Amino acid sequence: MNTVYLDSDASDDVRRQRLYSGQLFVIPPRPSTLALCEFAKGMIQEAFGSIDPLEAQYHMSVEQYVSIVSPLKPKFIHDPETKKLLRAMVADCGCDLNETYLDVPRLRMVTSDGYLTSGVGYAHHLHRDTWYSAPMAQLNWWLPIYGIESESSMAFHPAYWSKGVKNGSSEFNYYTWNSDGRKNAAQHIKTDTRKQPKSEEKMELDPQIRLIVPPGGVILFSAAQMHSTVPNTSGRARYSIDFRTVNLADLRSGAAAPNVDSHPVGTSLRDFVRGSDGTPMPEDVVQEYDNAPAAEGVLVYRPPTA
């Protein structure tokens, strides 16, 4: 059974447990979410100047487009105002910032009709974030900056919530990905050759759930949800913000979504900092989840400055 909770008044404790059981939550736009989106929109429009960012692909080469969005993404991440607005939004949505740990918010763009599908504009195949070393207690927050259509949304594939599939997650090393895959994203323009965990068997797209929310509306889901980027055929680019949270008490107690098929090396837990003061994730908690303490590579990815 799959339930979508719209504007639920459930506490964060109850909400997390329902998310761990495969349910989806939609938080309608509110001042705190709109403030974050408006700030991002201002950055986007400044970067593109007189060109409409939703239709920029019709006015420049893909290389020119990449040269604009590549520095835009780290600029958004590193701006102090971004972090301030993010913390305010998470608190406004009912999370205790002393127990809630956040990673950095990411600015995403998905162009239309295959204009850019790799690197900084990568269109995600069917996957679980847990294939990429996300903890099973991770929750994903996603919100569009401009209006979206079904043809430019993302899809959830609920049949796979409790059904495992053969995949390449066991060959994915998070620390190697930090040192190579993430750092070199902007170099992949025509094709994306980075090794990423994918299904190794045929998968069915249907049934699928597409949630269409207005700008500033939030879709909240478990990192264990099978989801994908819908091939954008809307004629306009999609710009969105996403970030992740984990709850410290849940990490310590083991409360989380079930693991049906995720077996990566390493953990992304060191990426998270406490919402209230930016304190790093306690190392004793990390060690409970890290299956590669001596791995070569980069333990924590630091996004480049703009």
ABEGO torsion letter per residue (X at the ends): XBBBBBGBABBAAAAAAAAAAGBBBBBBBBAAAAAAAAAAAAAAAAAAEABBAAAAAAABBAAAAAAAAAAAAAAAAABAAAAAAAAAAAAAAGBBAAABBBBBBBBBBBBBGGABABEAABBBBBBBAAAAGBBAABBBBBBBABBBBAAABBBBBAAAAABBBBBAAAABBAAAAAAAAAAAAAABAABBABBBBBBABBBBAOBBBBBBBBBGBBBBBBAABBBBBBBBAAGBBBBBBBBBBBBAAAAAAGBBBBBAABBBBEBAAAABBBAAAGBBBBAAAAAAABABAABBEBABBBBBBX
